[in-house]
């Protein structure tokens, strides 16, 4: 389909929404700032439509870790299925806070429960939500999805990261012949200025532009450890590489710094990492 409408996918990392090491902590000012920037952008004419994905942060990782949800069903772990349900409900609580923030500003958003539109059959991840996303975008509503539990066949389960959700949406939209939308870029908002590399001459530095083929050559700075059942920065980069292989540029920005998100949405020059 020619002349598809551009959309931008925004990822709110759990590391900026919460303190992952403190269960159920929430950074209200950061969330309000991100929502405010997106709301202002939505009121600007001729801006691409948006899809928002957010991480689970301290609403998901600590409780999932305590029940080893990421490793699947283990009969030796007491009350593990109760932990599965608690993990899902906790992440939904974080999602509700984000959705409510947009609705208070009269920005129409609607949450698609990730565990209801994804399912794993054997080793194949199935995404059944592309039609819902198309319909919401047609209506001028911002779809919001999030890192969540993932149900499998044969009575098993695991965790589905927000980064993997983004890749699956990108793959579905890119391959769809019926969707009238195409992804212009992905903006990852996390707690660093971009990809930070070790340098023999300096302690560390942000790499501003990099090609996909050069990602493996980077010597990444060691970030402060936190509880994360979906992988570290390397795991994030693995999903980003798959996204870039679809021909979609990815920009990593510091979501804790004011007004960087709205500038990224408008393609203004900021400190960040752009991967092509």
C-alpha positions in Angstrom: 0.0 0.0 0.0 1.5 3.3 -1.1 1.7 6.5 1.0 1.3 4.8 4.4 0.9 7.0 7.4 4.0 7.3 9.7 3.8 6.3 13.3 6.3 6.6 16.1 6.6 4.0 18.9 7.7 5.3 22.3 9.1 3.0 25.0 9.0 4.1 28.6 11.7 2.1 30.3 10.8 0.6 33.7 14.1 2.2 34.9 12.7 5.7 34.6 9.1 5.0 35.7 10.3 3.3 38.9 13.2 2.3 41.0 13.5 -1.3 40.0 15.2 -2.2 43.3 12.4 -0.9 45.5 9.1 -2.8 44.9 6.2 -0.6 43.8 8.2 2.6 43.8 7.0 5.1 41.3 8.5 8.3 39.9 5.4 10.4 39.6 7.2 13.5 38.4 8.9 11.6 35.6 5.7 10.0 34.5 3.9 13.4 34.5 6.7 15.0 32.5 6.6 12.3 29.8 2.9 12.4 29.5 2.9 16.2 29.4 5.5 16.2 26.6 3.4 13.7 24.5 0.2 15.6 25.2 1.8 18.8 23.9 3.1 17.0 20.8 -0.4 15.5 20.2 -1.8 19.0 20.1 0.7 20.0 17.4 -0.7 19.6 13.8 0.8 17.1 11.3 2.6 14.9 13.9 2.9 11.2 13.4 0.5 9.0 15.4 1.9 7.2 18.4 2.0 3.8 20.0 3.3 3.6 23.6 5.0 0.6 25.3 6.2 0.7 28.9 8.3 -1.6 31.1 7.2 -3.2 34.3 9.9 -1.7 36.5 9.5 -2.3 40.2 5.9 -3.3 39.7 6.9 -6.4 37.8 10.5 -7.4 38.2 10.9 -8.0 41.9 7.8 -10.0 42.3 8.4 -12.0 39.1 12.0 -12.7 40.3 10.8 -13.9 43.8 8.6 -16.5 42.1 11.0 -17.3 39.2 8.2 -16.5 36.7 10.8 -15.9 33.9 11.8 -19.6 34.0 8.4 -21.1 33.7 6.4 -23.5 35.7 8.3 -25.1 38.6 6.3 -27.4 40.9 9.0 -26.9 43.6 8.2 -23.2 44.0 5.3 -22.8 46.5 2.4 -20.7 45.2 4.1 -19.9 41.9 0.9 -19.6 39.9 -0.3 -17.1 42.6 2.9 -15.2 42.0 2.1 -15.2 38.2 -1.3 -13.7 38.9 0.2 -11.1 41.3 2.9 -10.1 38.8 0.3 -9.5 36.1 -2.0 -7.5 38.4 0.9 -5.4 39.7 1.9 -4.4 36.2 -1.7 -3.6 35.3 -1.7 -1.2 38.3 1.3 0.7 36.8 -0.4 0.7 33.4 -3.5 2.2 35.0 -1.5 5.1 36.5 -0.1 5.9 33.0 -3.4 5.6 31.3 -5.1 7.8 33.9 -2.4 10.5 33.4 -3.2 10.8 29.7 -7.0 10.8 30.3 -6.6 13.6 32.8 -5.2 15.7 29.9 -8.0 14.6 27.6 -5.6 12.6 25.4 -7.4 9.4 24.2 -5.4 6.3 25.0 -6.4 2.7 25.4 -4.6 -0.1 27.0 -4.2 -3.4 25.2 -3.4 -6.1 27.8 -0.2 -7.7 26.5 -0.9 -11.2 27.9 -4.3 -11.2 26.0 -2.8 -10.4 22.6 0.3 -12.5 22.8 0.6 -16.3 23.2 3.4 -18.8 22.8 2.7 -22.1 21.1 5.7 -24.4 21.4 8.6 -22.0 20.4 6.6 -19.7 18.3 5.4 -16.3 19.7 2.0 -15.4 18.4 0.8 -11.8 18.2 -3.0 -11.4 17.7 -3.3 -7.6 18.3 -2.4 -6.0 15.0 -6.1 -5.4 13.9 -6.8 -3.8 17.3 -3.8 -1.5 16.9 -4.9 -0.5 13.4 -8.4 0.3 14.6 -7.3 2.4 17.6 -4.9 4.4 15.3 -7.8 4.9 12.9 -9.9 6.3 15.7 -7.1 8.7 16.8 -6.5 6.7 20.0 -3.0 5.9 21.3 -2.6 2.2 22.0 -0.6 1.4 25.1 1.0 -2.0 25.8 3.4 -3.2 28.4 5.8 -5.8 29.6 3.7 -8.6 31.0 3.5 -12.3 31.8 3.3 -14.6 28.7 1.1 -17.7 28.7 2.3 -20.8 26.8 0.6 -23.9 25.6 1.2 -27.1 27.7 0.4 -25.2 30.9 3.6 -23.1 31.0 4.5 -19.4 31.1 7.3 -16.8 31.1 7.8 -13.1 30.9 7.4 -11.0 27.7 9.5 -7.8 27.8 8.3 -4.5 26.5 11.3 -4.5 24.1 10.1 -7.8 22.6 6.6 -6.4 22.3 7.9 -3.5 20.2 9.8 -5.9 17.9 6.7 -8.0 17.3 4.6 -4.9 16.6 7.2 -3.7 14.2 7.4 -7.1 12.4 3.6 -7.3 12.1 3.2 -3.8 10.7 6.1 -4.1 8.4 4.8 -7.3 6.9 1.1 -6.3 6.8 -0.3 -5.6 3.3 -3.5 -4.3 4.8 -2.3 -1.8 7.4 -2.1 1.8 6.2 0.6 2.6 8.8 4.4 2.3 8.8 6.8 3.0 11.6 8.9 6.1 11.2 11.2 5.4 14.2 11.3 4.0 17.7 12.2 6.2 20.7 13.5 4.3 23.8 13.3 6.5 26.9 15.6 5.1 29.6 17.9 6.3 32.4 21.1 7.1 30.4 22.0 9.7 27.7 22.2 6.9 25.1 24.6 4.0 24.6 27.6 4.7 26.7 30.9 3.1 25.8 34.2 2.7 27.5 37.0 4.7 26.0 40.7 4.4 26.6 41.1 8.2 26.7 38.0 9.0 28.7 36.0 7.3 31.5 33.0 7.0 29.2 31.2 8.7 26.4 27.9 8.7 24.6 28.0 7.4 21.0 25.6 9.7 19.1 25.2 7.8 15.8 26.0 4.2 14.9 25.2 1.8 12.2 23.6 -1.5 13.0 26.6 -3.5 11.8 28.9 -1.7 14.3 26.8 -2.5 17.5 28.7 -5.7 18.3 32.0 -3.8 18.3 31.0 -1.6 21.2 32.6 -1.9 24.6 29.6 -0.9 26.8 30.0 0.8 30.1 28.9 -1.3 33.1 25.6 0.1 34.3 24.6 -0.1 38.0 22.9 -3.5 38.5 19.2 -3.7 39.2 16.6 -6.4 39.4 15.6 -7.2 35.8 14.1 -10.5 34.7 14.1 -9.5 31.0 17.9 -9.0 30.5 20.5 -6.2 30.7 21.5 -3.6 28.2 22.9 -6.4 26.0 19.5 -8.0 25.9 17.9 -4.7 25.0 20.4 -4.2 22.2 19.5 -7.7 20.8 15.9 -6.6 20.4 17.0 -3.2 19.0 19.2 -5.0 16.4 16.2 -7.0 15.2 14.1 -3.9 14.9 16.8 -2.1 12.9 17.1 -5.1 10.6 13.5 -4.3 9.6 14.8 -0.9 8.3 13.5 1.1 11.3 15.8 3.6 13.0 16.0 3.5 16.8 16.8 6.5 19.1 17.8 6.0 22.7 17.2 9.1 24.9 17.4 10.0 28.6 13.8 10.0 29.7 14.7 11.6 33.1 15.8 14.8 31.5 13.1 17.5 30.8 11.8 18.1 27.2 14.1 15.6 25.5 11.2 13.4 24.4 9.2 16.2 22.7 12.4 17.3 20.9 13.0 13.7 19.8 9.4 13.5 18.5 10.1 16.7 16.4 13.5 15.3 15.3 15.4 18.2 16.9 19.1 17.7 17.8 19.6 16.3 21.3 22.1 14.2 23.2 21.1 10.7 22.4 22.1 7.6 20.4 20.6 7.1 16.9 21.0 3.6 15.5 20.3 3.1 11.8 
